[in-house]
Amino acid sequence: MAGPGLLWAAVVSIYLGPSVAQTVTQPQPQESVQETGTVTLDCTYSTSESGYYLFWYKQPPSGEMVFIIRQNAYEQQNATNDRYSVNFQKEAKSFSLKISDSQLEDAAMYFCAYSGAQ
């Protein structure tokens, strides 16, 4: 009987919207986690805007981009979606994705994205 699988997540960042001086950074080039484990992917950003949206997407080996979760900067409560949740810290400009009970289909590249509210 095979043991638990090992998952990986590569993280990159994108910016959606007009070319205002915004940056999005993901410090981890790769993360590994045992199946059924929990992993947190970090993302920081820079903006002078007060209204904006932050997103997490994943791109599995098959290539399609899959929306995971969105956070509105005006909402104080952290967004959740099934096994995915975020830790949004507006003052620290931090937006982490937590994947609970990881599964083999979670093996993917993960993208943190920023979009202005206009």
Backbone hydrogen bonds, N-H to C=O, Kabsch-Sander energy under -0.5 kcal/mol:
donor,donor_aa,acceptor,acceptor_aa,energy
7,L,5,G,-0.5
7,L,33,V,-3.1
9,A,31,E,-2.1
10,A,108,A,-1.3
11,V,28,Q,-0.6
11,V,29,P,-0.5
12,V,110,Y,-2.5
14,I,112,C,-2.6
16,L,114,Y,-3.4
17,G,15,Y,-0.5
20,V,18,P,-2.4
22,Q,20,V,-2.4
23,T,46,S,-1.4
25,T,44,T,-3.5
31,E,9,A,-1.8
33,V,7,L,-1.6
35,E,5,G,-2.6
36,T,102,S,-3.1
37,G,34,Q,-2.3
39,V,99,I,-2.0
41,L,97,L,-3.0
44,T,25,T,-2.9
45,Y,93,K,-1.8
46,S,23,T,-2.4
52,Y,50,S,-0.5
53,Y,115,S,-3.1
54,L,71,Q,-2.5
55,F,113,A,-2.7
56,W,69,I,-2.1
57,Y,111,F,-2.5
58,K,66,V,-2.4
59,Q,109,M,-3.1
63,G,60,P,-2.5
66,V,58,K,-3.1
67,F,65,M,-0.5
68,I,56,W,-2.6
69,I,56,W,-1.5
71,Q,54,L,-2.9
73,A,52,Y,-2.7
75,E,72,N,-1.6
81,N,84,Y,-3.1
84,Y,81,N,-2.3
85,S,98,K,-1.9
86,V,79,A,-2.0
87,N,96,S,-2.0
88,F,86,V,-0.6
89,Q,87,N,-0.6
89,Q,94,S,-2.8
90,K,88,F,-0.6
93,K,89,Q,-0.9
93,K,90,K,-0.6
94,S,89,Q,-2.0
95,F,43,C,-3.1
96,S,87,N,-1.9
97,L,41,L,-2.8
98,K,85,S,-3.4
99,I,39,V,-3.0
99,I,97,L,-0.5
100,S,83,R,-2.5
100,S,98,K,-0.6
102,S,37,G,-2.9
106,D,103,Q,-2.3
107,A,104,L,-1.9
108,A,8,W,-1.4
108,A,106,D,-0.5
109,M,59,Q,-2.2
110,Y,10,A,-3.8
111,F,57,Y,-2.9
112,C,12,V,-1.8
113,A,55,F,-2.4
114,Y,14,I,-0.9
115,S,53,Y,-2.4
116,G,16,L,-0.7
117,A,51,G,-1.5
